[in-house]
Amino acid sequence: MNAHFNTRPLAHRTGLAVVLAAALAGCATSPQPPEPASPKTTAPHAQPHAQASAEPAAPPAAVVPHAAAPSDEAARFAAWLAAFRAEARAAGIREATLQAALDPAQLRPRTIELDRNQAEFTRAIWDYLDTAVSPTRVANGQARLAQVQREADAASARYGVPVAVLMAVWGMESNYGSNYGDVPVVDALATLAFEGRREAWARQELLTALRIIDQGHIDRAHMIGSWAGAMGQTQFMPSSFMAHAVDADGDGRRDIWRSMADVLASTANYLHKAGWRSGEPCAHEVVLPPGFDPERADPAVRQATSQWAQEGVRSVTGDRLPDMADAAILQPAGVHGPAFLAGANFRAVLRYNNATSYALGVCHLAHRIAGGGPISAPWPRDQRPLSRSEVQALQTALARRGLNPGAADGVMGPATRSAVRAFQRSVGLPADGFATATLLERAMTP
């Protein structure tokens, strides 16, 4: 059983070449059988570059009807839009672009609703991976690769990112182009800027979106994406588009909606700039030695794989550990779940979306697309993740004990994990930082 998560470019395979009769021909792919794109979690910056819905969306060409805003709200939105138009004009956006992009702009109450409401319940990482790396998604990734091999090989050769990784990001972000949203990006960003909770960020993204239209990369009608303004098959925010999108097909436009050459090259360029190291795996499943200190399974504890090997860490396959200069041990479900070595390339994927579940999903999906096997060690499926309110209760309980978990915000950030480890040590439990319902009950007991 191979669980290396190594992601060398896939060899051409005769069996894959005959699946799916329709070629992509440089445009957005036709929908696959519905399978949800990956859920997202907010990155450290103002907004993640990608916010694809966790539920299957309508095909990209369709626009879902939205509820009309109350008349007074609509009037205030129109006034805000007029003021913003003047700002955009002063920033150099052409009048024709302003008319084409802003005249049809509409307030989208659903965007405000989704932005304000954070999910109370979270998915266990094993449930997330069951969907993100399902047999259907793996098979579809291999089939899609048979269609876009030339574009994928070119992007991989140019930027040093393996083909299978590019396919995995594409699969995670938009289910290989079948689910990248149906909301006009201008409307989404104008709504978020008008609503005001993150006005400065949304105004800047909206202005950047207008520049993208102004430069001729895409028109308003085809600039569609998620409710949060993430665009196209790569789910780039406008600022990420400007920084990383690539015109790989040479037509003078960076088209992450319809050109597969641009989609894959843009993804590769993003990861390259994020620090991808050619020749290193994305993640590698390992077996930890007896008595391994779970506190060393920490992103801050990095060393060469040769040093981990000297401590008794070994590959699940029994092979020599792959060379990584500064790898950390990852135990996403604590001491009772699988363990991985995660190095620079894992951190590069985190730059794309700052969630451990997402990065592990990309690495494992790439591994499976390249022909690798499933994760070897079992997950602790008898556990359930804490809800947001339960995490807040845990943070409150830990604070009462003087363990400094940070703000009671319901987010398991580094401070909270550190406090969980301290509490686990104090009661004689393995200090793995993995919070469970049993741990919460114990922390709340006087």
C-alpha positions in Angstrom: 0.0 0.0 0.0 1.5 3.3 -1.1 0.9 6.3 1.0 3.8 8.5 0.1 1.7 11.4 -1.3 4.5 11.8 -3.8 3.3 13.7 -6.8 5.6 13.1 -9.7 4.0 13.9 -13.1 1.6 11.2 -14.2 2.8 9.1 -17.1 0.6 9.0 -20.2 -1.8 6.0 -19.8 -3.6 4.4 -22.7 -6.5 3.5 -20.5 -7.1 7.1 -19.4 -6.8 8.5 -22.9 -10.2 7.1 -24.0 -12.4 8.4 -21.2 -14.7 11.4 -21.8 -15.2 12.0 -25.5 -15.5 15.8 -25.5 -12.3 17.8 -25.5 -12.0 21.0 -23.5 -10.9 23.0 -26.5 -9.7 25.9 -24.4 -13.0 26.6 -22.7 -14.7 25.9 -19.4 -15.4 22.2 -18.9 -18.9 20.8 -19.0 -20.3 19.8 -15.7 -19.3 16.5 -14.1 -21.7 14.4 -12.0 -22.4 16.7 -9.0 -19.8 16.5 -6.3 -19.2 19.4 -3.9 -16.2 21.6 -4.2 -14.1 21.8 -1.1 -15.4 23.8 1.9 -13.2 26.8 2.8 -11.9 28.3 5.9 -10.7 31.9 6.3 -7.0 32.5 5.7 -5.0 34.9 7.9 -5.4 37.7 5.4 -8.5 39.7 5.1 -10.3 37.2 2.9 -9.3 33.8 1.5 -8.6 33.9 -2.3 -11.1 31.1 -2.7 -14.6 30.7 -1.3 -16.2 28.0 -3.3 -19.5 26.8 -2.0 -19.6 23.5 -0.2 -22.7 22.6 -2.1 -23.1 21.8 -5.8 -23.7 25.0 -7.7 -25.7 25.5 -10.9 -23.6 25.2 -14.1 -21.5 28.4 -14.5 -23.6 29.9 -17.2 -26.7 29.9 -15.0 -27.5 32.7 -12.6 -29.5 31.9 -9.6 -32.4 34.4 -8.9 -31.8 36.5 -5.8 -34.2 38.2 -3.5 -34.8 41.9 -4.2 -33.5 44.4 -1.7 -35.9 46.7 0.1 -36.4 50.0 -1.7 -34.6 52.1 0.9 -31.7 49.7 0.9 -31.5 49.8 -2.8 -31.5 53.5 -2.8 -28.6 53.6 -0.3 -26.8 51.1 -2.4 -27.3 53.2 -5.6 -25.9 56.2 -3.7 -22.9 54.2 -2.5 -22.3 52.9 -6.0 -22.3 56.5 -7.4 -19.7 57.5 -4.9 -17.6 54.5 -5.7 -17.9 55.1 -9.4 -16.3 58.5 -8.9 -13.5 56.9 -6.9 -12.9 54.4 -9.7 -13.0 57.0 -12.3 -10.3 59.0 -10.4 -8.2 55.8 -10.2 -8.1 55.6 -14.0 -10.9 53.2 -14.9 -12.3 54.1 -18.3 -15.9 55.4 -18.5 -16.9 52.7 -20.9 -15.8 50.0 -18.3 -17.6 51.8 -15.5 -20.8 51.8 -17.5 -20.5 48.2 -18.6 -19.5 46.9 -15.1 -21.4 49.1 -12.7 -24.6 50.1 -14.5 -26.1 46.6 -14.1 -24.7 46.1 -10.5 -27.3 44.8 -8.0 -27.3 44.5 -4.2 -27.2 40.8 -3.3 -28.8 40.2 0.1 -27.8 36.5 0.0 -24.1 37.5 -0.1 -24.6 39.6 3.1 -26.4 36.7 4.8 -23.6 34.3 4.0 -20.9 36.7 5.0 -22.4 37.4 8.4 -23.2 33.8 9.3 -20.5 31.4 10.2 -21.3 27.7 10.4 -21.9 26.5 13.9 -20.9 22.9 13.1 -17.6 21.8 11.5 -16.8 18.6 9.7 -14.3 16.2 11.0 -11.2 16.0 8.8 -11.9 12.4 7.9 -15.4 13.4 6.7 -13.9 16.2 4.7 -11.4 13.9 3.0 -14.1 11.3 2.3 -15.6 13.9 0.0 -12.6 15.8 -1.1 -10.7 12.7 -2.2 -13.7 10.5 -3.1 -13.3 7.7 -5.7 -15.4 9.8 -8.0 -13.2 12.9 -7.7 -10.1 10.8 -8.2 -11.5 9.1 -11.3 -12.7 12.5 -12.7 -9.3 14.0 -12.1 -7.6 11.2 -14.0 -10.1 11.6 -16.8 -9.7 15.3 -17.0 -6.0 15.0 -17.1 -6.4 12.8 -20.2 -8.1 15.9 -21.8 -5.7 18.6 -20.6 -2.4 16.7 -20.6 -0.7 19.1 -23.0 -1.6 22.2 -21.0 -0.8 20.5 -17.6 2.6 19.3 -18.8 3.4 22.8 -20.1 2.5 24.4 -16.8 4.4 21.8 -14.8 7.5 22.2 -16.9 7.4 26.0 -16.6 6.9 26.3 -12.9 8.1 23.0 -11.4 4.8 21.9 -9.8 3.8 18.3 -10.6 0.8 17.8 -12.9 -1.1 15.8 -10.3 -0.9 18.7 -7.8 -2.3 21.1 -10.4 -5.1 18.7 -11.1 -5.8 18.3 -7.4 -6.0 22.0 -6.8 -8.3 22.3 -9.8 -10.5 19.5 -8.4 -10.6 21.0 -4.9 -11.3 24.6 -6.1 -14.0 24.0 -8.7 -14.5 20.2 -9.1 -12.6 20.4 -12.4 -14.5 23.4 -13.6 -18.0 22.2 -13.0 -18.6 24.3 -9.9 -17.0 27.7 -9.7 -20.0 29.8 -8.8 -22.6 31.7 -10.6 -22.6 35.2 -9.0 -21.3 38.2 -10.9 -18.1 39.2 -9.1 -18.8 42.9 -9.4 -22.1 42.4 -7.6 -20.6 40.3 -4.9 -17.8 42.7 -4.1 -20.0 45.8 -4.4 -22.4 44.2 -1.9 -19.7 43.4 0.6 -18.1 46.8 0.3 -21.5 48.5 0.8 -22.4 46.3 3.7 -19.3 47.7 5.4 -18.0 45.1 7.8 -14.9 44.7 5.7 -15.4 47.7 3.4 -11.7 48.7 2.8 -10.8 45.2 1.7 -13.9 44.8 -0.5 -13.5 48.2 -2.1 -10.0 47.4 -3.1 -11.0 44.0 -4.5 -13.8 45.6 -6.4 -11.5 48.3 -7.9 -9.1 45.5 -8.9 -11.9 43.6 -10.5 -12.7 46.7 -12.6 -9.1 46.9 -13.7 -9.2 43.3 -14.8 -12.3 44.2 -17.0 -10.7 47.4 -18.1 -7.6 45.6 -19.3 -9.7 43.2 -21.4 -9.0 39.9 -19.7 -12.7 39.2 -19.2 -16.0 41.1 -19.6 -18.5 41.7 -16.8 -20.9 39.0 -18.0 -18.3 36.3 -17.8 -16.6 37.5 -14.6 -18.5 35.1 -12.3 -17.5 33.3 -9.2 -18.5 32.7 -5.6 -20.7 34.8 -3.3 -17.5 36.2 -1.8 -16.0 37.3 -5.2 -13.6 34.4 -5.8 -13.3 34.0 -9.5 -13.1 31.3 -12.1 -11.8 27.7 -12.1 -8.9 28.6 -9.8 -11.1 30.7 -7.4 -8.7 33.6 -7.3 -9.7 36.9 -5.7 -9.1 39.8 -8.0 -5.9 40.8 -6.1 -4.6 37.2 -6.5 -5.5 37.3 -10.2 -3.4 40.4 -10.7 -0.5 38.8 -8.8 -0.5 35.3 -10.1 -2.8 34.8 -13.2 -0.9 33.9 -16.4 -1.6 34.3 -20.1 -0.3 30.9 -21.1 -2.1 30.5 -24.4 -0.7 33.8 -25.7 -4.0 35.4 -26.6 -3.3 38.6 -24.6 -5.8 37.8 -21.9 -5.4 36.0 -18.5 -8.6 33.9 -18.7 -9.1 31.6 -15.6 -12.7 31.0 -16.7 -12.4 29.5 -20.2 -8.7 28.8 -21.1 -7.3 25.6 -19.5 -3.8 26.7 -20.4 -4.3 29.8 -18.3 -6.1 28.0 -15.5 -3.4 25.5 -15.0 -0.5 27.9 -15.5 -2.0 30.3 -13.1 -2.3 27.6 -10.4 1.3 26.5 -11.0 2.5 30.1 -10.8 0.7 30.7 -7.5 2.3 27.6 -5.9 5.7 28.4 -7.4 5.6 31.9 -5.9 4.3 30.4 -2.6 7.6 28.5 -2.3 7.0 25.1 -4.0 10.2 23.0 -4.1 10.6 20.8 -7.1 11.4 17.2 -6.2 9.9 17.2 -2.7 6.6 15.5 -1.9 3.6 17.5 -0.8 3.1 15.3 2.3 4.2 11.8 3.3 2.4 9.4 5.7 4.7 8.1 8.4 4.7 5.8 11.5 5.9 7.4 14.7 8.1 5.5 17.1 6.8 4.3 20.5 7.0 7.0 23.1 7.0 9.8 20.5 6.3 13.1 22.2 3.0 14.4 20.7 4.1 18.0 21.5 6.8 17.6 18.7 3.9 17.2 16.2 3.8 21.0 15.8 4.2 23.2 12.7 6.9 25.1 14.5 9.1 22.0 15.0 10.9 21.6 11.6 13.9 19.6 10.7 15.3 17.5 7.9 13.7 14.1 7.2 17.1 12.5 7.9 16.8 13.8 11.5 13.3 12.5 11.9 14.5 9.2 10.7 17.2 9.2 13.3 14.4 9.6 15.9 12.7 6.5 14.6 10.1 8.1 12.3 9.6 5.8 9.3 7.5 5.6 6.1 4.4 3.5 6.2 5.8 1.6 3.2 9.1 0.8 4.9 10.9 2.8 2.3 13.5 5.5 3.0 11.9 8.8 4.0 11.8 11.3 1.1 14.2 14.2 1.3 12.7 17.3 2.8 14.9 20.0 4.3 12.5 21.3 6.9 9.6 19.0 7.6 7.2 19.0 10.5 5.1 16.1 11.9 1.4 16.6 11.3 -1.2 14.7 13.4 -4.5 16.4 12.3 -6.6 14.1 14.5 -4.2 13.8 17.4 -2.4 10.7 18.6 -5.2 8.3 17.6 -5.1 9.2 13.9 -2.6 9.2 11.0 0.7 11.1 11.0 2.4 12.8 8.1 5.6 14.6 7.3 4.7 18.0 5.9 7.4 20.3 4.4 7.7 23.4 2.3 5.2 22.2 -0.4 2.5 21.5 2.2 3.1 25.1 3.4 2.8 26.3 -0.2 -0.6 24.8 -0.5 -1.6 26.4 2.8 -0.8 29.7 1.1 -3.5 28.9 -1.4 -6.0 28.1 1.4 -4.9 28.3 5.0 -6.7 25.2 6.3 -4.9 22.0 7.2 -7.8 19.9 5.9 -7.6 21.7 2.5 -3.9 21.3 2.2 -4.0 17.6 3.2 -6.9 17.2 0.8 -4.8 18.6 -2.1 -1.8 16.5 -1.3 -3.8 13.3 -0.9 -5.9 13.9 -4.0 -2.7 14.5 -6.0 -1.3 11.3 -4.7 -4.4 9.4 -5.7 -4.6 10.9 -9.1 -1.0 9.9 -9.7 -2.0 6.3 -8.9 -1.2 6.1 -5.1 -3.2 4.3 -2.5 -5.4 5.5 0.4 -4.2 6.7 3.8 -3.0 3.7 5.7 -3.7 4.5 9.4 -7.3 4.7 10.5 -9.0 7.9 11.6 -10.7 8.1 15.1 -14.2 8.1 13.6 -15.8 7.6 16.9 -14.8 11.2 17.8 -16.7 14.2 16.7 -15.4 17.7 16.2 -16.5 20.5 18.6 -19.0 22.9 17.3 -18.1 26.6 17.2 -20.1 27.3 20.4 -18.4 24.3 22.1 -15.0 25.6 21.2 -16.0 28.9 22.8 -17.0 27.0 25.9 -13.7 25.2 25.9 -11.8 28.5 25.5 -13.8 30.0 28.4 -13.1 27.0 30.6 -9.4 27.0 29.7 -9.2 30.8 30.4 -10.7 30.2 33.9 -7.8 27.8 34.5 -5.3 30.5 33.6 -4.2 28.7 30.4 -4.5 31.7 28.0 -6.4 30.3 25.0 -6.9 33.7 23.5 -10.2 35.3 22.7 -13.3 33.1 23.0 -14.0 33.2 19.3 -14.9 29.6 18.6 -11.8 29.1 16.4 -9.1 26.5 17.2 -6.1 28.8 16.5 -2.5 28.3 17.8 -3.2 29.9 21.2 -6.1 27.7 21.8 -4.2 24.6 20.8 -1.4 25.6 23.0 -3.8 26.0 25.9 -5.4 22.6 25.1 -1.9 21.0 25.2 -1.2 22.6 28.6 -4.5 21.3 30.0 -3.9 17.8 28.6 -0.4 17.8 30.3 -2.0 18.9 33.6 -4.4 16.0 33.6 -2.0 13.3 32.3 -3.3 13.1 28.7 -1.2 13.0 25.6 -0.6 16.7 24.8 -1.6 16.5 21.1 -3.8 19.6 21.1 -6.8 17.7 19.6 -10.0 18.9 21.3 -12.8 16.4 21.7 -16.2 16.4 23.5 -14.7 14.3 26.2 -11.9 16.9 26.7 -14.4 19.7 26.8 -16.4 17.9 29.5 -13.3 17.4 31.6 -12.2 21.0 31.2 -15.6 22.3 32.3 -15.6 20.1 35.4 -14.5 22.1 38.5 
